[in-house]
């Protein structure tokens, strides 16, 4: 069963408001075992809405639309659905009585005549009760030649009303309409340390189309997420498909895998520090306190982060840490900062991210590749690692912060430092 989610409103197409309803509905449909194949956003234009609904009915078995069910002139959903399927609008007396009662109950006086339009429905459709507002939903079965019928559902765009109507009516109805019980489940595996193409090459034949379970790969701010998706008659069947694929991924990628689902690198680091009852302190130049911020959030209860210092200029390095006469972008400065912060805080580890280097050119006038120095001090020694400043400038801070956390994570694992 394929689904399409349609979001309606100029506020969405112009970017003035973020469409969170589509995300929420897609999650709910997936939980019911329905494959969401399309997301469509359309503005408040009648012809455009009719075209969108016609296309959706043709290509999806379940269509869920949100928005456009209010009483104003720009609320076109009911009219667009009627136009798309070629039927007229008819008034539902029970819905009209419900809307009048809401006005009375809330002390808003007599219902404006304009609200009568909210009790108008495409002929053949069924109203969906909205206990929290004046916009009933629409439930319409549309016959398609030589195919199963399409179920078109329109709900208000107000989230609190949408959520309640889904849970009370729509979700159970879609589940009951399925001829065979089917669920879809996901497992997300989080990775860091190599690029997307290199990681894919380490998973031969695993990300090919048509594989069951499916494995998808996405990248966000240098973190790679592998999403395993399985479908089956129940949760257990899905897990039976997911488990061996997850095990194979972990075996092939080794320490590149740092967690799953909502895990971030700082969560993995704090877990290891807790297990070992060890602590860390941080000095940051290039990352502007991002590592300290992330660790503090992940370490809210365990106190494994003993402190953090953010430096923006050489004078601060001298005044706060007593380190003089060093280029803050150099490996020597990173090493010194890691040692000093560890000694001054008494932490087991001192982690330092040096400053971003100034752009340099070779004798031929060609710009040289910049690198960032990250150092980690422990009771035994200090390690300094040089990282090329690759990728888009917009993610330099995030990548650098994650490289520093990954350096600490791999040290806690007693592994060699991976490329990052």
C-alpha positions in Angstrom: 0.0 0.0 0.0 1.5 3.3 -1.1 0.7 6.7 0.4 1.0 10.4 -0.4 1.0 13.2 2.1 -0.2 16.6 0.8 0.3 19.8 2.8 -1.7 22.8 1.7 -1.1 26.5 2.3 0.8 29.6 0.9 2.6 29.8 4.3 4.3 26.5 3.5 5.1 27.1 -0.2 6.6 30.5 0.6 8.7 29.1 3.4 7.1 31.2 6.2 6.2 28.1 8.1 7.9 24.7 8.4 5.8 21.7 7.4 6.0 19.4 10.5 2.6 17.8 9.8 4.0 15.8 6.8 6.8 14.4 9.0 4.4 13.4 11.7 1.9 11.8 9.4 4.6 9.9 7.5 5.9 8.4 10.8 2.3 7.3 11.7 1.6 5.8 8.3 4.9 3.9 8.4 4.0 2.5 11.8 0.9 1.1 10.2 3.0 -0.6 7.4 2.1 1.9 4.7 4.9 3.0 2.4 4.9 6.8 2.1 6.2 7.4 -1.4 5.3 11.0 -2.1 5.3 14.4 -0.2 3.5 17.2 -2.0 3.2 20.9 -0.9 0.8 23.1 -2.7 -0.2 26.8 -2.3 -3.7 28.2 -2.0 -4.6 28.0 -5.6 -7.7 26.0 -6.7 -6.4 24.8 -10.1 -3.1 23.7 -8.5 -4.9 21.9 -5.7 -7.2 20.0 -8.1 -4.1 19.0 -10.2 -2.3 17.8 -7.1 -5.3 15.7 -5.8 -5.8 14.1 -9.3 -2.2 13.1 -9.4 -2.2 11.7 -5.9 -5.3 9.7 -6.4 -3.8 8.1 -9.5 -0.5 7.1 -7.9 -1.3 6.4 -4.3 -3.6 4.1 -2.4 -3.9 6.3 0.6 -3.8 10.1 0.3 -3.7 12.2 3.5 -4.0 16.0 3.1 -3.7 18.7 5.8 -4.8 22.3 5.7 -7.3 24.3 3.8 -10.4 23.3 5.8 -11.0 26.6 7.4 -13.9 29.0 6.7 -12.0 31.7 4.8 -11.8 32.3 1.0 -8.3 30.8 0.8 -9.4 27.5 2.3 -9.9 25.4 -0.9 -9.4 21.8 0.1 -13.0 20.6 0.1 -13.7 22.4 -3.2 -10.5 21.0 -4.7 -11.3 17.4 -3.8 -14.8 17.8 -5.3 -13.3 19.2 -8.5 -10.6 16.5 -8.7 -13.1 13.6 -8.5 -15.9 15.4 -10.4 -18.6 15.6 -7.7 -20.6 18.4 -6.1 -20.4 19.7 -2.5 -23.3 18.8 -0.2 -24.1 20.1 3.3 -24.0 17.7 6.2 -26.5 18.8 8.8 -24.8 16.9 11.7 -21.5 18.6 11.1 -23.2 22.0 10.9 -24.9 21.4 14.2 -21.6 20.4 15.7 -19.9 23.6 14.5 -22.8 25.8 15.8 -22.5 24.0 19.2 -18.8 24.8 19.4 -19.5 28.5 18.9 -22.2 28.4 21.6 -20.1 26.3 24.0 -17.1 28.6 23.8 -19.2 31.7 24.3 -18.4 33.1 20.8 -21.9 34.1 20.0 -23.8 33.2 16.9 -21.8 31.3 14.3 -20.8 33.5 11.3 -22.6 32.5 8.1 -19.2 31.9 6.5 -18.6 28.9 8.7 -21.4 27.0 7.0 -18.8 26.1 4.3 -17.1 23.9 6.9 -20.1 21.6 6.8 -19.9 21.1 3.0 -18.5 17.8 1.8 -17.8 16.2 -1.5 -20.7 13.9 -2.3 -20.0 10.4 -1.2 -17.5 11.3 1.5 -17.8 10.8 5.2 -17.2 13.6 7.8 -14.4 12.9 10.3 -15.4 14.4 13.7 -13.1 17.1 15.0 -13.8 17.4 18.8 -11.3 20.3 19.2 -12.2 22.6 16.3 -14.7 23.7 13.7 -13.1 22.0 10.8 -14.3 18.4 10.3 -12.2 16.1 8.2 -13.1 14.4 5.0 -12.9 10.7 4.3 -13.6 9.7 0.7 -13.2 6.3 -1.1 -12.5 6.8 -4.8 -13.0 4.0 -7.2 -10.3 3.3 -9.8 -10.8 1.1 -12.8 -9.2 -2.4 -12.5 -7.4 -1.3 -9.3 -8.2 -1.1 -5.6 -9.9 2.1 -4.6 -8.0 5.1 -3.3 -8.8 6.4 0.2 -8.5 10.2 0.4 -8.5 11.8 3.8 -8.3 15.5 4.5 -7.5 16.8 7.9 -7.1 20.3 9.4 -3.6 21.8 9.6 -3.8 22.7 13.3 -1.5 20.1 14.8 -3.5 19.5 18.1 -6.6 18.8 16.0 -4.8 16.7 13.5 -3.1 14.5 16.1 -6.4 13.8 18.0 -8.3 13.0 14.8 -5.6 10.6 13.7 -5.5 8.8 16.9 -9.2 8.6 17.5 -10.4 7.9 14.0 -8.1 7.9 11.0 -5.2 5.7 12.2 -7.5 2.9 13.4 -9.6 3.1 10.2 -6.5 2.8 7.9 -5.2 -0.1 10.0 -8.6 -1.9 9.9 -8.8 -1.5 6.1 -5.6 -3.4 5.4 -6.2 -6.9 4.1 -3.0 -8.2 5.6 -1.3 -6.9 8.7 2.0 -5.3 7.8 4.5 -3.2 9.8 7.6 -1.3 8.8 10.4 -0.9 11.2 13.7 1.1 11.0 17.1 0.8 12.7 19.6 3.6 12.4 23.3 3.0 12.7 25.5 6.1 13.3 29.0 6.3 11.9 31.9 8.7 11.8 35.5 8.7 10.5 35.4 8.3 6.7 33.6 9.9 3.8 30.3 8.7 2.4 31.6 7.0 -0.7 34.4 5.2 1.1 32.0 3.9 3.7 29.6 2.7 1.0 32.5 0.9 -0.6 33.1 -0.9 2.7 29.6 -2.4 2.5 29.6 -4.4 -0.8 26.1 -5.0 -2.3 24.4 -3.8 0.9 23.0 -0.5 -0.4 21.8 -1.8 -3.7 18.2 -1.2 -4.8 15.8 -4.0 -4.2 17.6 -5.5 -1.2 15.5 -6.7 1.7 15.9 -5.3 4.2 16.8 -2.0 2.6 19.9 -0.1 3.7 19.9 3.7 3.0 22.8 6.1 3.6 22.5 9.8 4.6 25.1 12.3 5.7 24.5 15.3 8.0 27.4 17.5 9.3 29.9 14.7 8.6 27.9 12.1 10.5 26.8 9.1 8.4 23.6 7.4 9.2 22.8 3.9 7.8 19.1 3.3 7.9 18.0 -0.4 7.8 14.3 -0.7 6.8 12.4 -4.0 7.0 8.7 -4.8 6.5 6.8 -7.9 7.7 3.6 -9.1 9.3 4.8 -8.1 12.8 7.6 -6.6 14.8 9.4 -9.9 15.4 9.5 -10.6 11.6 11.0 -7.2 11.0 13.6 -7.7 13.7 14.6 -11.0 12.2 15.5 -9.3 9.0 17.2 -6.3 10.6 19.4 -8.1 13.1 21.7 -10.0 10.8 22.1 -6.9 8.5 23.0 -4.8 11.5 25.5 -7.4 12.7 27.1 -7.5 9.3 27.4 -3.7 9.1 29.0 -3.6 12.5 31.5 -6.3 11.6 32.4 -4.6 8.3 32.7 -1.1 9.7 34.2 -1.8 13.1 35.0 1.3 15.2 33.5 3.6 12.5 30.2 2.7 14.2 29.8 4.7 17.3 26.0 4.3 18.2 22.5 3.9 17.0 19.2 5.8 16.7 19.5 9.2 18.4 23.1 8.7 19.5 25.7 11.4 18.9 29.5 11.2 19.3 29.3 13.0 22.6 26.9 10.3 23.9 29.3 7.6 23.0 32.2 9.5 24.7 30.3 10.1 27.9 29.3 6.4 28.1 32.9 5.3 27.8 34.0 7.9 30.4 31.3 6.6 32.8 32.3 3.0 32.3 36.0 3.9 33.1 35.1 6.5 35.7 37.4 8.9 33.9 37.1 12.7 33.2 37.9 15.2 30.5 38.5 18.9 30.1 38.5 20.8 26.9 40.3 23.8 25.2 38.7 25.1 22.0 39.7 27.7 19.4 38.3 26.6 16.0 35.1 25.2 17.5 34.0 28.1 19.6 33.0 26.0 22.6 30.9 23.5 20.6 32.6 20.4 22.1 32.1 21.7 25.6 28.5 22.5 24.9 27.8 19.0 23.4 29.6 17.2 26.2 27.8 19.2 28.9 24.5 18.3 27.4 25.4 14.6 27.3 27.0 14.7 30.7 24.2 16.4 32.6 24.2 13.8 35.4 27.6 12.2 35.6 30.1 15.1 35.9 32.7 13.6 33.6 33.4 17.0 32.0 35.5 19.0 34.4 35.7 22.2 32.5 36.1 24.0 29.2 38.0 27.0 27.9 37.2 28.9 24.7 40.0 30.9 23.1 39.7 33.4 20.3 43.1 35.1 20.2 46.7 34.6 21.2 46.4 37.0 24.2 43.7 34.8 25.7 45.9 31.7 25.3 48.6 33.5 27.3 46.3 35.1 29.9 44.2 32.0 30.6 46.6 29.2 30.1 50.0 30.8 30.4 51.1 29.6 27.0 53.3 32.2 25.3 55.0 32.7 22.0 53.1 30.0 20.0 51.0 30.2 16.9 47.5 29.1 18.2 47.0 27.2 15.0 50.2 25.1 15.4 50.6 21.5 16.6 52.9 22.8 19.4 50.1 25.1 20.7 47.5 22.3 20.5 49.8 20.0 22.5 50.5 22.6 25.1 46.9 23.5 25.5 45.9 19.8 26.0 48.6 19.4 28.6 47.8 22.6 30.5 44.0 22.0 30.7 44.5 18.4 31.9 47.0 19.5 34.6 44.9 22.5 35.8 41.6 20.6 36.1 43.0 17.3 37.2 41.1 15.5 34.4 42.2 12.2 33.0 42.2 13.7 29.5 42.9 17.1 28.1 41.4 17.7 24.7 42.5 20.7 22.6 41.3 22.0 19.3 43.8 24.6 17.8 42.8 27.7 15.9 42.1 27.7 12.2 45.2 28.5 10.2 45.5 31.6 8.1 45.3 30.9 4.3 48.7 30.3 2.8 50.1 30.1 -0.7 53.1 28.3 -2.2 55.8 29.9 -4.3 53.7 29.6 -7.4 50.8 31.5 -5.8 48.6 28.4 -5.3 46.6 28.2 -2.2 47.8 25.4 0.1 45.4 23.0 1.8 44.7 24.1 5.3 44.9 21.6 8.2 43.6 21.7 11.8 45.5 20.4 14.8 43.8 18.5 17.5 45.6 17.2 20.6 44.7 14.8 23.4 46.7 14.6 26.6 46.6 11.7 29.1 48.7 10.8 32.0 51.2 9.0 29.8 51.6 11.2 26.7 50.1 13.7 24.3 49.0 12.9 20.8 48.5 15.5 18.1 46.6 14.7 14.9 46.4 16.9 11.8 43.1 17.0 10.0 42.6 18.5 6.5 40.0 21.2 6.4 37.8 19.4 3.9 34.2 19.9 3.1 32.0 23.0 2.9 33.0 25.9 5.1 29.6 25.9 6.7 30.3 22.6 8.6 34.0 23.3 9.5 33.2 23.8 13.2 30.9 20.8 13.4 33.3 18.5 11.6 36.2 19.7 13.7 34.3 19.2 17.0 33.3 15.7 15.9 36.9 14.9 14.9 38.0 15.9 18.4 35.3 13.8 20.1 36.1 10.9 17.8 39.8 11.1 18.8 38.8 10.8 22.4 36.4 8.0 21.7 38.9 5.9 19.9 41.5 6.5 22.6 38.9 5.2 25.2 38.5 2.2 22.9 42.3 1.7 22.8 42.1 2.0 19.0 44.3 3.8 16.5 42.9 7.1 15.3 40.7 6.7 12.3 40.7 9.2 9.4 38.0 11.8 9.9 
